[in-house]
Amino acid sequence: MNEKTGNDQQPLLLIVEDEAPIRMGLSAAMTRLGYRVIAAENGSDAILKASENHPDLIISDIKMPVLDGIELKKRLGADPALAAVPLIYLSARSAVEDRVNGIRFGADDYVTKPFDVGELAARVEAVLRRARGERKLGFDLARQIDREEMERLRRELMQNFHHEVRTPLNNVMMFLEIVATQKFETVEEQKEFIRIARASGDRLESLISDIIFLTDLDQGVTNNVRQAFNPESHVLPSLKRRLMRYEGKSLNFVPIISTSGTIKAPRHEFAHAIQHLVDNAFKFSPKDGTVILKIVPGERGGAVVVVEDQGVGIPASLREQVFERYYQISQGPAREYQGLGLGLTIARAVFRSLGGDVTILESARGCCIQGTLPDVSVDDAAHG
């Protein structure tokens, strides 16, 4: 008779009526018709039971002590989880004002007392059918919006990916061709062409490493084998090579490392994460700006990594969103900054895989990002 809901159960009705005989009789009648029924004796009790059980429809009297039906509807409407639950009022035949107010405040229908159970059942089924249709329409619309958004993101990602791959690849091919055909005028010019090709190759290698890392991450493959290593010798050289990408900015890079000479982490993954944090600071720093990298002992052992820049900073409202995969503050072909929007995602994933985290701190100027690593015992760390 009634359509079953998604959980293979009949619709759940919440009956709100302060008069016990009516409440009990109506509950019994609706149960016989195949509905599941819970009952409340006033609006206050109804809110509690609605929050706990999430009914498919509410049948409520209007005139009740403690909390009447009108106020009940207002309270339900203020709760996002219950605002869409349809409601049918039971009202006295002479209380025209009550019925008008009920519809005004969002009731879906009303039945006058004394009511006929057959009529009420027909109204209940009609409202439930309408609610199912509205939900389906909402789901269909949401799915359509999701499809359109996914298509937009796909196009944007492919556009960015094409740019991120083609630009350095063209540089590699073009400048190596110039060197190979000896179309340079001086040895210094030859060295510069080779340097540009090398930097472009590094950029491609970094992009491929990011994609491989994320593929492994999605498959649950992470390297948590900690090695004791010196960050000055294993991290700084790659950071200085990255700085060469931004030589036109004349940035001042200040590394401050004081960790008793060692970090206990997967060496390659740690270096990869730090490269992204520092590269992010290089990217968003103004010309002649300063980027500071601090790697210091944590208060309870482990290590703390802090990267500070003098760029535009990140608004508080975006401080979690920027860690989302492929998120970029500037979008489209005219975007101001390079990259696929993976750097902060990867950095946080690395630190979290080691029991730490990466967060954005308050800063008077620019951006301040902090990464924390917990301490591990010597027995847990493989020396390398």
N, C-alpha and C positions, 0 to 999 in steps of 0.2 A: 504493500500500500504506500508507505512512505519510502522515498529513496534513501539508501544508506549513505552515510558519510564516508570520508576517505579512510577512516579507521574501522570500517565494516561494522559500525554500530548505528542504531537509530538516532535521530536528532535528540539532543538533550534540552529539555525545557526547564526553566527556573520559574516557579510560580510564587508570586509575592502577594500575600493576602493576610491581613491581620485577623480576620474572622476564621477561627479554626474549622467550623463545619464546612465553609466554602472552600477553604484551602485543602482540606482532606478529601472532599468530594471531587473537586476539580483534579487533584492529583491522581485519584483513583481512575477517573474517567479518561484522562490522557494516557495513563499507563495501559488501560485496556485497549486503547487505540494503537498501541505499539511504540509509544514514545518512552524515552527514559525521562524520569522526573525527579527533581529536587525541589524543596519548598523552603520559603523563608517567611517569617511572620511580620517583617517590616523592612523598610528600605535599608537600614543599617545592616541588618542581618543579610540582606540580599547582596550588598556590595561585597561582604566577606565571602559569601558562597560563590558569587560570580568570579571573584578573583581566584578562588581555589579550583573551580570546576570549568570555567570558560564555556557557558552554555551556548547553544545554537540560537536560542530565542528566549525572551523573558515575557511572561504574562504578569502584569502588575496592577494591583488596585491603585487608585489615586489617593483617596483619603485614608491615611494610616498614621498612627502615632510614631514617635521617635524620628522617622524620616519618611516623608510622603513620596508618592510616585513621581511628582514633578521634580523634586530635589534629587531623587534617585537617578532620573534620566540625566540631570545635569552632572552629577558625580561620575556616572558611567561615561558620559561624553568627554570628560576631562582625562580619562585614563586611556592612553593609546591602545592598550591591549583589549579594551572592552567597548570602545566607542562605536565600533561597527556592529555590535550585537543588536539585532532587531528587537523591538519592544512593542507589545500590544497592551493597551490600557483597558482595564475594566472600570467602567464609570456608571454612576447613577443616571437613569434616563433624563432626569431634570437638570443635571449639572452640565449645562451647555458650555459654560465658561471653562469648566475643568477639561472638557473634551477639546475645546479650542486651544487652551494652553498646552495640553498634551501634544497635539499635532505641531503646535508652534515650536515646542522644545525638542522635536525630533522623533516622536512616536511614529511607528510605521502603520498602526491601525488602532481601532478601538472597538470594543464590544460593550453594549449597555447591559446593566443588571436590571432584572434577572435575565440571564443569558441562556440560550439554547446550546447544549453541548455540540450538536451537529454544526450549528453556525460557527461556533468558536473554532471547531476543528478545521472547518473550511477556511477560515481566516488564517489560522496557524499555518496550514499547508500552503496557502497563497503567499504569505509573507516569507516562509522558508524558501519557496520556489524562486521568489523574486531575489532573495538574498543570495541564493546559489548562482543565479544568473549574473548578479552584480559582481560576485567574487570571481566567476569565470571571466567576465569582461575585464576585471582588474588584473587577473593573472595573464590573460592574453595580451593586454596592453603592456604589462610589465615585461612579458617575454619579448614583445616587439621592441620595446625600448632597450632591453638587454641586447637583443640581436643588433640593433642599430649602433649601440654603444660599442659592442664587440667589433663590429665591422669598422667603425671609426678608428678604434684603437689599433686594429690590425693594419689598416692603411697607414696610419701614422707611424706605427712601429716599422713597417716595411720601408717607408720613406726614410725614416731615420737610419735604419740599418743599411739601406742602399748608400746613403750619404757617408756613413761611418766607415763603410768598406771601400767604396769607390775612391774616395778622396785620397787616403794613404796609399791605396794600390796604384792609382794613377801616378802619384809622386814617385813610388818605387820604380815603376816601369819607365817613366819619363827620364828621371835623373840617371838611372843606370844605363839607359840608352844613350844619353849624352856622354857619359863617361866611356861607355864601350866604343862609341864612334869617335871619341876624342874631339868632341865639338866644344871643348872648354878652352879658354884663352890662357889661363895660368894654372899652376899647380895648386894655388890657394883656392881657386874656383873649383877645381876638381875635388879637393878635400871637402869643400862646402856641399857640393852635390852629393857626395858619398854620405856626408853627415845627415843630410835631409832624407836620403833614401833609408839610412839606418833608423832614423827617428820614426819614419813612416812605417817601417817594418816592425819596430817595437810597438807602435800603436795597433797594428793589425794583430800582433802576437797577444797583446793585452786583451783585445776584443775577443779573440778565440778562446783565451784562457777563461774569461768571464763566462762565456756560453757553456764551456765544458764544465766549469764549477757549478753553474746553476743546474745543468743536466744531472750531474752527480747528486746535487742536493735534493732534487726532485725524486731521485731514485733511492734516497736514504743513504747515499755513499758519502761519508765524511771522514776525514783523517783526523783522529783525536790523539795520535801518538805524539807525545810531547818530547821535544828535544831541548837540551840546554844549549843556548847559542848566544853569541854576542850581537846585539842589534846594530852596533856601529859598523861591523864588518859585513853583516848579512842583509841589512835593511837600507842603510844610508846610500850606498852606491846606486841602487835602483831609483831611489828618490831623486838623487841629483841628476840622473838621466832624464827622469820625468820633467824636472825643472827646465831642461833644455827646450821642451816644447813651448814654454812660455817665455822665452828669452826676450821677446819683444816687450814684455811687461816690466823688465828690470826688477824682478821680485827679490826681496831679501829673505832668504830661508835660514831660520835659526833653529838648529836641532839641539835639544838639551836632554842628554841621556845620563841617568844616574841610577842604574839598577844593579849595582855590584857586578856589572860586567855581563850578566846573563839574563835571558828570558827563557821561560819554560813553556814552550808551545810548539805546535807543528810549524817548522821553520818556514816552509814555502807558503802555507796558508796565512800565517801571521804577517809575513812580508806583503802578501797580496792584499790583505785587509788594510794595512798601514798605507800602502801605495794609494789605495782608493781614498782614504781619509785625507791624505795630504794633497793628492791630485785634485780633490774637490775644493780644497782651500786655494790651491794655485788657480784653478779655473775661475773662481768667483772673486778673486782678489783684484783690487784696482792696480793700475800701473804704479810702480815704485812702492807697492804695499809690502808688508812684512807677514810672513807665515811662520808661526812658531810650532815646533813639534817637541812635546815633552814626553819622555818615557821614564817614569819614576816608580819606586816601590810603592805598593799599596799599604794602607794602614794595617791590614791583617795579612800581610804577605802578598804574593802575586805581584801584579803590575798595573799601573794606571797610565793610559795613553791619552794625552790631551793635544788637540790640534786647534790652534787659534788663527783666525785671519782678520783682515780689515775690510772685508767685502760688504755686501748689502745686507747680510744676515738672513735669517729664516724666521718668518712670522710665527708666533706661538701657535697659530691655528694650523700650520703646516708641518709642525715638528715631528709628527708621526707619519704623515702622508708622504714625506720625502723618502722614507725608508721602503715605500712600496715599490715593487718591481716595475721598471720602465717609467716611473714617475719623473717628470721634468717640469721645472718651474716655467720654462719657456718652451713652447711647442711649435710644431709646423716647420716648413722649409726655411722660414726667416728667423728661426730661433737663434738666440744670441750665443748659446753655449753648445759645445760639442758633447757627444756621449749618448748612450742609450738609456741612461737613468738606472744603471745597475750598481754603481759604486757603493752607495750607502747600504743598499740591500745586501750586497756581498759582505761588506765589513761587519754589519750586525750579525749576519748568519755565521760568520767565522767565530766571532766572540761568543755568541750564544752557544755554539756547538762545544765550546770549552768551558761553559758554565758562567760566562761573563755577559756583558751587554755593551751596547753603544747607544748613547743618548746625547741629546742636544741641550746644553746648559744655557742659562741666562747670560747674556753678555752685553756690556755697555756699547760695544762697537763690533760690527762684523759678526762672525759665527764662532762658537766654541763647542767643539764636539769631544766627548769623553768616551773612551773605551776602557773597560775594566776586565782584568783577568784574575780569577781566584788563585790562591797558592796551591801548589802541588808538592808532594814530598819528593825527595830525590829518587826514591824507588819507583815513582810513577813516571819519571822523566827519563827518556832515553838520551844519552849524550851523543851529540853529533856536531 
